[in-house]
Amino acid sequence: MRTTLITLQQQARNNEKFTVLTCYDATFAKISEDAGIDVLLVGDSLGDVIKGDSTTLTVTLDEIIYHTQCVSSRTDKALIMSDMPFGSYQQSPQQAFANASKIIAAGAHMVKLEGGQIMAETISFLTQRGIPVCAHIGLMPQSIHQLGGYKLQGNSQQSAAILLEDAKLLEKSGAGVLLMEVVPAKLAEEITQSLSIPTIGIGAGKNCSAQVLVLHDMLGLCQGKKPRFVKNFMEGANSIQEAVTNYVQAVKSGHFPDHEHEY
């Protein structure tokens, strides 16, 4: 039975953690689903880990569509969430709908887009027309040049207040899920408690409704300096499937992330 947005929302209400992992192809989609991953994220992180670029900004709509088709071809349980790439939704709600509809047609069940209150109208436009949306705040890789680097967000009283207000507005606009990236754990907990929709954390502490990692990071394949929020689940595992299973169990039991992985 396929996981749906309603499934995730019910799990969150029952205080049951769910798991998210990036995925870009059919083989890893099947492995991850069989290991118990609830949501497969076709992330624009493919710009880094698949294409070898230094940012996500080069990822195209056609590439997201292609990888969404690959992931959807071998799955029947996990919810498939796909990133809307840079430049595919910022111009107008109409542009966002035209491109989101292509991603949904490729096999996604939900799209994810970055931005605070400026994206409220777009999220409302999409959800009113049948496209579920995961909002994304905090560190937003598509805004990396504006943010000045991969830095902790919401670490001042003013910026924390803005993120909290953004989160509430995005929920009101129709977002079904909220992802928070690289924000203080205490702030992420406050935001999670302030919303009725599930939250997904990456570098946002253990009190979110779910956790997400980039597949390659989770398998210890990240290049350069390992981000603080990453744990290598291949350590002690005899196979990739066992590593993914260990990740699922660690998230659902509340053992990941722990204090060393949060801000």
Secondary structure, DSSP 8 states (H G I E B T S, - for coil): ----HHHHHHHHHTT--EEEEE--SHHHHHHHHHTT-SEEEE-TTHHHHTT--SSSTT--HHHHHHHHHHHHTT-SSSEEEEE--TTSSSS-HHHHHHHHHHHHHTT-SEEEEE-SGGGHHHHHHHHTTT--EEEEEES-GGGHHHHTSS---S-SHHHHHHHHHHHHHHHHHT-SEEEEES--HHHHHHHHHH-SS-EEEESS-TTSSEEEE-HHHHTT---SS--TT---TTTT-SSHHHHHHHHHHHHHHT-SS-GGG--
